């Protein structure tokens, strides 16, 4: 089984690529960056750094939405470049809209095609976000239409869906994909870095909530901030930590919450992010669409209870009353109620047990699951 893993930027595809390389199944890895990806043999990596340079230029000169659309315009470039390097029998592994021509070529030449489904089915993603944008009067499309249409076309050429959650799997099942083609496997976490605090919580410390991702309509940020406003009525000294990373579609809405005493932080490095998480009590992500929110599993690994929705995917990891709560989407009151419930538990000394969870989030567990899936499929390939 020779796999070619191709994507424009480093993504969760790398988890699969590292395993395939370690087991001798990776023939080629292509990416539009200038630095090699760690954990993959450099002699199997071919890079197209010009794509990264154009993306960087776009980021510096265009609005966030236009820069994102420009990056998506580059997907066909690496797709064509990678297709020239394919060999008969190659199995191609990629993600939404990255490798349409590679998928068509592989299926015609004895290979199979694999999608890392980091979000729900493109149609599901679009419908959820289109509804939300209309709700808030946002004139921007959920993503550039050319990328959406390209991703939809790719679905017709996809053999296997590597799904990180039930939320993603269900979005494909609802659109006629056979269960045997959907392979569920949770993305692993860097468990050497994301660990619980090594000392007891200070009892005098006020309630401290945190969210470490970007603020946007997709992430349910209006409901997060409204929940904070509700919580302040019961716990006036409560704190909310957020990072200074706001999507332009959310900027007009953010002004509606300018009265809230939010504590803003810059984007942290990987190691400092774990420290930042351990400084808080509760992690909150009321997202509307997330195939698997890594920020949730990172927070859980640090021992924080998480309040999230069934649309994050990572909600699969939540057991009510033990390590968090799953609340309905678009429901600030339910989010606030869950926060106050957990604040009471924290004041009573409740500590989240991370041992069983982290076993599920280990690299070893991820590889063992994927290995079993490959073995199960191999006889039919």
C-alpha positions in Angstrom: 0.0 0.0 0.0 1.7 3.2 -1.2 0.2 6.4 0.0 0.7 10.0 -1.2 -0.3 12.6 1.4 -0.9 16.0 -0.1 -2.1 19.3 1.4 -1.3 22.9 1.0 -0.6 23.7 4.7 0.2 21.6 7.7 -3.1 20.0 8.9 -4.3 17.0 10.8 -3.3 15.0 7.7 0.2 15.0 9.2 -1.0 12.6 12.0 -1.8 10.0 9.3 1.3 10.8 7.3 3.6 10.1 10.3 2.0 6.7 10.9 2.2 5.8 7.2 5.9 6.8 7.0 6.8 4.9 10.2 5.1 1.7 8.8 6.6 2.0 5.3 3.3 2.9 3.6 4.2 6.6 2.7 5.7 7.0 -0.7 5.4 10.8 -1.1 4.3 13.8 1.0 3.7 17.1 -0.7 3.0 20.5 1.0 3.1 24.2 0.1 5.5 25.2 2.9 9.2 26.0 3.0 10.0 23.9 6.1 10.0 20.1 6.3 7.3 18.6 8.6 8.7 16.9 11.7 8.2 13.1 12.1 8.3 12.4 8.4 11.4 11.3 6.4 12.7 14.4 4.5 13.5 12.3 1.5 9.8 11.6 1.1 8.8 15.2 1.4 8.5 17.6 -1.6 7.7 21.2 -0.9 6.4 24.1 -3.0 7.4 27.1 -0.8 6.2 29.6 -3.4 2.6 28.9 -2.3 3.5 29.7 1.3 5.2 32.9 0.2 2.1 34.0 -1.8 -0.1 33.2 1.2 2.1 35.3 3.5 2.0 38.2 1.1 -1.8 38.0 1.0 -2.0 37.9 4.8 0.0 41.1 5.0 -1.8 43.0 2.3 -5.4 41.8 2.2 -8.3 41.6 4.6 -8.5 38.3 6.6 -11.4 37.0 4.4 -9.7 37.9 1.1 -6.4 36.4 2.3 -8.2 33.2 3.1 -9.9 33.2 -0.3 -6.5 33.7 -2.0 -5.0 30.8 -0.1 -7.9 28.6 -1.3 -7.2 29.8 -4.9 -3.8 28.1 -4.6 -5.2 24.6 -4.0 -5.4 23.7 -7.7 -1.7 24.6 -8.0 -0.4 22.0 -5.6 -3.0 19.6 -6.9 -1.7 19.7 -10.4 1.9 19.7 -9.2 1.3 16.6 -7.1 -0.6 14.8 -9.8 2.4 14.9 -12.1 4.3 12.9 -9.4 1.7 10.2 -8.9 2.3 6.6 -9.9 -0.1 3.8 -10.8 -1.6 2.2 -7.7 -0.9 5.2 -5.4 -3.6 5.8 -2.7 -4.1 9.6 -2.2 -4.8 11.1 1.2 -5.8 14.8 1.4 -8.5 17.1 2.7 -11.4 19.2 1.3 -10.7 20.8 -2.1 -6.9 20.2 -2.0 -6.5 17.3 -4.4 -9.4 17.0 -6.9 -7.3 16.1 -9.9 -5.1 13.8 -7.8 -8.2 11.9 -6.7 -9.6 11.5 -10.2 -6.2 10.3 -11.5 -5.7 7.9 -8.6 -9.1 6.2 -9.1 -8.5 5.8 -12.8 -5.1 4.2 -12.1 -5.8 1.6 -9.4 -5.6 3.7 -6.3 -8.1 4.8 -3.6 -8.8 8.2 -2.2 -9.0 9.3 1.4 -10.3 12.5 3.0 -9.2 13.8 6.4 -12.6 15.3 7.4 -11.6 18.0 9.8 -15.0 19.6 9.3 -18.4 18.2 8.6 -19.5 17.5 5.0 -19.0 20.6 2.9 -22.8 20.9 2.3 -23.4 20.6 6.1 -20.7 23.2 6.8 -22.2 25.6 4.3 -25.8 25.3 5.5 -24.9 25.8 9.2 -22.7 28.8 8.5 -25.0 30.4 5.9 -27.8 30.3 8.5 -25.6 31.9 11.1 -24.3 34.6 8.8 -27.8 35.6 7.9 -28.8 35.6 11.6 -26.1 38.2 12.4 -26.4 40.2 9.1 -23.0 39.2 7.9 -22.6 39.8 4.2 -19.6 37.5 3.8 -20.1 34.0 2.6 -19.2 31.1 5.0 -16.1 30.5 2.8 -15.1 31.5 -0.7 -17.7 29.9 -3.1 -15.0 28.5 -5.4 -13.6 26.5 -2.5 -17.0 25.3 -1.4 -17.9 24.1 -4.9 -14.5 22.5 -5.4 -14.8 20.6 -2.1 -18.3 19.4 -3.1 -17.0 18.0 -6.4 -14.2 16.2 -4.5 -16.8 14.2 -2.5 -17.8 12.4 -5.7 -14.3 11.1 -6.0 -13.8 10.1 -2.3 -13.6 6.5 -1.2 -12.9 6.8 2.5 -13.7 9.4 5.1 -11.4 9.6 8.1 -13.7 11.2 10.6 -12.6 12.5 14.0 -16.1 12.6 15.5 -19.7 11.5 15.5 -20.7 15.0 14.4 -18.7 14.6 11.2 -19.7 11.0 10.6 -23.4 11.9 10.9 -23.0 14.7 8.3 -21.8 12.1 5.8 -24.3 9.4 6.7 -27.1 11.9 6.1 -25.8 12.4 2.6 -25.8 8.8 1.6 -22.2 7.7 2.4 -22.1 4.1 3.5 -21.0 3.4 7.1 -18.1 1.1 5.9 -16.5 4.1 4.2 -16.4 6.2 7.3 -13.5 5.5 9.6 -13.7 7.3 13.0 -10.4 8.1 14.8 -9.8 10.9 17.3 -6.8 13.2 16.6 -4.0 12.7 19.2 -2.8 15.4 21.6 0.7 16.3 22.7 0.3 14.7 26.1 3.9 15.6 27.1 2.9 19.3 27.0 -0.8 19.4 27.8 -0.9 18.1 31.4 -2.9 19.0 34.5 -1.6 21.5 37.0 0.9 20.1 39.5 -0.4 22.0 42.5 -3.8 22.6 44.1 -6.0 25.5 42.9 -5.8 28.6 45.1 -9.1 28.8 47.0 -9.2 32.6 46.9 -8.8 32.7 43.1 -11.9 34.1 41.3 -13.8 32.0 38.7 -11.6 32.1 35.5 -12.9 31.0 32.2 -10.9 30.6 29.0 -11.1 30.1 25.3 -7.9 29.9 23.3 -9.1 29.8 19.7 -10.1 32.6 17.3 -13.3 34.5 17.8 -15.8 34.1 14.9 -19.4 33.3 14.1 -18.4 29.7 13.4 -17.0 29.3 16.9 -20.2 30.6 18.5 -18.4 33.6 19.9 -21.5 35.8 20.4 -23.0 33.1 22.6 -19.7 32.8 24.6 -19.7 36.5 25.3 -23.4 36.6 26.1 -22.9 33.7 28.5 -20.1 35.6 30.2 -22.5 38.6 30.7 -25.1 36.3 32.3 -22.4 34.7 34.6 -21.3 38.1 35.8 -24.7 38.7 37.3 -24.1 35.8 39.7 -20.3 36.0 40.0 -19.3 39.7 39.5 -15.6 39.1 39.8 -15.5 36.3 37.2 -12.8 36.5 34.5 -12.7 35.6 30.9 -9.5 35.0 29.1 -9.5 35.4 25.3 -6.8 35.6 22.6 -6.5 38.6 20.3 -7.5 36.7 17.2 -10.8 37.9 15.7 -12.2 37.0 12.3 -13.3 40.1 10.4 -16.9 38.7 10.2 -17.2 39.0 13.9 -15.6 42.4 14.5 -18.9 44.4 14.2 -20.6 42.0 16.7 -17.7 42.2 19.1 -18.4 45.9 19.6 -21.8 44.8 21.1 -19.8 43.3 24.0 -17.3 46.1 24.5 -18.6 46.6 28.1 -17.5 43.2 29.2 -14.3 43.0 31.3 -12.5 40.5 29.0 -8.8 39.8 29.6 -7.0 39.7 26.3 -3.9 37.8 25.5 -1.7 37.4 22.4 -1.4 34.1 20.6 0.8 31.7 22.6 3.4 29.3 21.6 2.6 25.6 22.0 4.3 25.3 25.4 3.0 28.5 26.8 -0.5 27.7 25.7 -0.6 24.7 28.1 0.6 27.0 30.9 -2.1 29.5 30.0 -4.8 26.8 30.1 -3.7 25.6 33.5 -4.2 29.1 34.9 -7.9 28.9 34.2 -10.8 26.9 35.7 -13.3 26.2 32.9 -12.9 26.1 29.1 -15.8 27.3 26.9 -16.4 26.7 23.2 -20.1 27.0 22.1 -19.1 26.3 18.5 -21.6 25.9 15.6 -19.3 23.8 13.4 -16.0 22.0 14.3 -15.2 18.6 13.1 -12.9 18.1 16.1 -11.8 21.1 18.1 -8.3 20.4 19.2 -8.5 23.2 21.7 -11.1 21.2 23.6 -8.9 18.1 23.9 -6.0 20.2 24.9 -8.0 21.8 27.7 -9.4 18.5 28.9 -5.8 17.1 29.0 -4.8 20.0 31.2 -7.6 19.0 33.6 -10.1 21.7 32.8 -13.8 20.9 32.5 -15.1 22.0 29.1 -18.5 23.5 28.2 -19.2 22.9 24.5 -21.8 21.9 22.0 -22.5 18.7 20.0 -21.2 20.5 16.9 -17.6 20.6 18.1 -16.9 16.9 17.5 -14.7 16.9 20.5 -17.9 16.8 22.5 -17.5 13.0 22.1 -15.0 13.3 24.9 -17.3 15.0 27.4 -19.2 13.1 30.1 -21.7 15.3 31.9 -20.8 16.0 35.5 -17.4 14.4 35.2 -15.3 16.6 32.8 -17.8 19.1 31.4 -21.2 19.7 29.8 -22.5 19.6 26.3 -25.1 22.4 25.7 -27.3 23.2 22.7 -25.9 25.4 20.0 -26.9 29.1 20.0 -27.9 28.9 23.7 -26.1 31.5 25.8 -28.3 30.8 28.8 -27.6 27.0 28.8 -23.9 27.8 28.5 -24.0 30.1 31.4 -26.0 27.6 33.5 -23.4 25.0 32.8 -20.6 27.3 33.8 -22.2 28.2 37.1 -22.9 24.5 37.8 -19.2 23.8 37.3 -18.1 26.8 39.3 -20.0 25.3 42.2 -18.3 21.9 41.7 -14.9 23.6 41.6 -15.5 25.5 44.8 -16.4 22.2 46.4 -13.0 20.8 45.3 -14.0 18.7 42.3 -11.0 17.7 40.2 -11.3 16.3 36.6 -9.7 12.9 36.3 -7.7 12.9 33.0 -6.1 9.5 33.1 -8.7 7.5 31.1 -9.2 10.4 28.7 -5.6 10.9 27.9 -5.2 7.2 27.0 -7.8 7.8 24.3 -5.9 11.0 23.1 -2.5 9.4 22.8 -0.5 9.0 19.6 -0.4 5.2 20.3 -4.2 5.0 20.5 -4.6 7.0 17.3 -2.1 4.7 15.4 -3.6 1.5 16.8 -7.0 2.6 15.6 -5.8 3.6 12.1 -3.8 0.4 11.8 -6.8 -1.7 12.5 -8.9 0.3 9.9 -6.2 -0.2 7.2 -6.1 -3.9 7.9 -9.8 -4.1 7.7 -9.9 -2.3 4.3 -6.8 -3.9 2.7 -8.5 -7.1 1.4 -11.0 -5.0 -0.6 -8.4 -2.6 -2.1 
